Amino acid sequence: MRYALITVGFLAGCGSLDVPSGTWNTTSQTFVESTCLADGQTIADLDVNPTPFLLDVNDEDDTFTLDLSSGGDTVIIECARDGNSWNCPALTYEVEFSADPPGKMVITVAMDGEFTSETTMAGNQHIKTDCEGESCVDIEDYLGYALPCDSDLTFEAEFAE
């Protein structure tokens, strides 16, 4: 009986799911760890506001892109699939602050996870936030925490349309 269960589990994991391109909604997102905390703040205090994202599948080479753009920031991450597992190498982008003197946040995002069905995914996200420029102290005051800092999140998402 044990042999049969192992065989069934192995066969169920073979092949890649046919994942659709389109809009996906984040159904849950949880901070696992973060050093991006204001004084007196705990990880339980962090607000998580899941937003929809676009996923564009390229079946020819087992890659896809995640478009996480929001609030005027363009963030498009190239990802690779290996069966139902996926990995998005680190992408760095900058958010300029119109301060005098000038400064900018430098944000690096890396992700990995798996497609748990043709219409659901689960993943991990690592975000490193740093600052460049002469106004980093002002940016830290605005944010309420010191830079550089790191956050690790888990999330689940489902296909919407």
C-alpha positions, 0 to 999 in steps of 0.5 A: 500500500505504501508503494502505491501511495508513493507512486500516485504522489510521484505521478501527480507531480509530473508535468506542468500545469496549464497556467493562464495569462491574465489578472491574478488576485492576491488572496492572502499575504503575510509578513514572515519577518521584517526589519522595516519596522517603526519604533514600537511596531511589531510584525503583527502591526504591518498592514498588508494590502493585497493588490491584483497583478498581471501574469503573462505566460510564455509557453515556448520557453517556460517563462512568465512575467509578473507585472506588479506595477502600482502607484505609478511605479513600474515593476515587471519581473521576469520569472522561470518555471521548472514544472510547477515551481517557479523562480523570479531572480532579484529585480532592483528598481528605484523610487525617487523622492523630490526632496532637497537634497535629492534621494531615492529608495532602492528596492530589490524584490526576489520571488519563488513559489509554485503553481498549486493548480491551474488557477492558484499559486503560492509564493515567497517574496523577499524585499530589500529596501535601501536608500541613496542620496543626501536626503536618506535621513529625511526619507527614513523620517518619512517612512518611520524606520531605518534603512537598509531593511529587509522583509520576507512575505508569503502569499497566495493568489488565484486567477481572476480573468 
